[in-house]
Amino acid sequence: MATHEPTTGQVIEAAQRIVDAFAATDGDRYFACFSPDATFCFHTEPDRLNDRAAYERLWQEWISSGWRVRSCESSNQLVQTFPGGAVFTHDVATIVATADGEELTHERETIVFRVDDDRLVAIHEHLSPAPVDLSGETP
């Protein structure tokens, strides 16, 4: 049986669903975009999160501490498709509110998708800080 290769548009739509749900601090909608066996590597965390449930627990800790996303903007998007999935990379500018005030971060993110029936589901997310150029500006 041939494995379906998603279109660039399908990948962008799937990634935008993730960004939109994250920007709304909508955990239910956000986590519905990820497979239960998805893994997560965040530069802000000491260890890899080995499944969605681990990230959901961490998310709840953040929410309990007063954390909320104020905005999340995706730019510099690149889509690479292959039979059965895709890799989506982009730059992300995020403003979050915490008990200490608002914080702006500039990061790079990679999301790996797999075709699951007729939809794309995220199976891995990797987030790293965006480099700062010599002028002190984030690219």
KOLVEXZA-252893 format. One line per 4 residues: number of its first residue (from 1); their letters; for each residue x negated, y, z of C-alpha. Coordinates in nm, 3 decimals. Layout:
<rs>
NUM = A = X:Y:Z; ...
</rs>
This chain:
<rs>
1 = MATH = 0.000:0.000:0.000; -0.138:0.342:-0.095; -0.198:0.591:0.184; -0.033:0.929:0.135
5 = EPTT = -0.263:1.231:0.106; -0.101:1.545:0.249; -0.095:1.869:0.055; -0.280:2.178:0.171
9 = GQVI = 0.056:2.344:0.232; 0.173:2.059:0.456; -0.145:2.085:0.663; -0.113:2.461:0.700
13 = EAAQ = 0.251:2.422:0.807; 0.159:2.155:1.065; -0.123:2.371:1.201; 0.103:2.676:1.215
17 = RIVD = 0.357:2.480:1.422; 0.080:2.414:1.674; -0.034:2.778:1.679; 0.323:2.909:1.709
21 = AFAA = 0.411:2.675:1.995; 0.086:2.759:2.174; 0.145:3.133:2.126; 0.489:3.090:2.285
25 = TDGD = 0.347:2.885:2.577; 0.604:2.624:2.472; 0.452:2.303:2.606; 0.729:2.075:2.482
29 = RYFA = 0.706:2.200:2.125; 0.326:2.219:2.139; 0.266:1.866:2.266; 0.522:1.721:2.023
33 = CFSP = 0.269:1.809:1.749; 0.009:1.569:1.897; -0.009:1.192:1.899; -0.004:1.032:2.246
37 = DATF = -0.356:0.900:2.174; -0.491:1.240:2.064; -0.823:1.352:2.212; -0.928:1.705:2.303
41 = CFHT = -1.271:1.866:2.340; -1.261:2.215:2.491; -1.572:2.416:2.572; -1.392:2.542:2.882
45 = EPDR = -1.354:2.194:3.030; -1.634:1.972:3.165; -1.501:1.651:3.011; -1.322:1.534:2.699
49 = LNDR = -0.949:1.479:2.749; -0.895:1.123:2.628; -0.521:1.142:2.558; -0.231:1.383:2.533
53 = AAYE = -0.113:1.302:2.885; -0.443:1.426:3.029; -0.403:1.756:2.845; -0.039:1.782:2.954
57 = RLWQ = -0.150:1.750:3.318; -0.414:2.020:3.267; -0.158:2.243:3.093; 0.075:2.209:3.393
61 = EWIS = -0.211:2.311:3.626; -0.269:2.620:3.411; 0.102:2.707:3.410; 0.123:2.658:3.789
65 = SGWR = -0.165:2.903:3.833; 0.023:3.171:3.638; -0.144:3.117:3.300; 0.057:3.221:2.993
69 = VRSC = -0.035:3.281:2.630; 0.041:3.635:2.516; -0.069:3.591:2.155; -0.259:3.351:1.932
73 = ESSN = -0.370:3.441:1.580; -0.524:3.208:1.325; -0.760:3.329:1.051; -1.032:3.202:0.820
77 = QLVQ = -0.843:2.876:0.759; -0.991:2.580:0.573; -0.805:2.261:0.483; -0.973:1.936:0.380
81 = TFPG = -0.735:1.655:0.287; -0.799:1.286:0.240; -0.577:0.979:0.203; -0.399:0.940:0.535
85 = GAVF = -0.487:1.274:0.690; -0.660:1.608:0.694; -0.903:1.831:0.878; -0.798:2.189:0.953
89 = THDV = -1.050:2.446:1.077; -0.990:2.808:1.163; -1.086:3.099:1.385; -0.851:3.176:1.672
93 = ATIV = -0.805:3.501:1.862; -0.605:3.441:2.178; -0.486:3.662:2.459; -0.386:3.483:2.777
97 = ATAD = -0.251:3.621:3.101; -0.385:3.478:3.426; -0.360:3.573:3.792; -0.673:3.786:3.728
101 = GEEL = -0.526:3.978:3.431; -0.540:3.938:3.055; -0.829:3.777:2.868; -0.910:3.786:2.496
105 = THER = -1.105:3.495:2.349; -1.244:3.435:2.001; -1.292:3.068:1.925; -1.333:2.821:1.642
109 = ETIV = -1.101:2.527:1.629; -1.086:2.201:1.438; -0.769:1.995:1.430; -0.766:1.647:1.275
113 = FRVD = -0.431:1.524:1.145; -0.312:1.183:1.038; -0.010:1.100:0.829; 0.248:0.935:1.054
117 = DDRL = 0.548:0.825:0.848; 0.651:1.145:0.671; 0.487:1.395:0.905; 0.142:1.509:1.006
121 = VAIH = 0.049:1.451:1.366; -0.261:1.594:1.531; -0.498:1.329:1.664; -0.795:1.544:1.769
125 = EHLS = -0.856:1.905:1.863; -1.197:2.059:1.919; -1.238:2.415:2.044; -1.567:2.604:2.069
129 = PAPV = -1.659:2.966:2.131; -1.704:3.176:1.819; -2.058:3.307:1.783; -2.122:3.673:1.846
133 = DLSG = -2.327:3.860:1.586; -2.614:4.095:1.679; -2.384:4.399:1.684; -2.187:4.233:1.964
137 = ETP = -1.884:4.181:1.746; -1.716:3.845:1.709; -1.699:3.747:1.340
</rs>
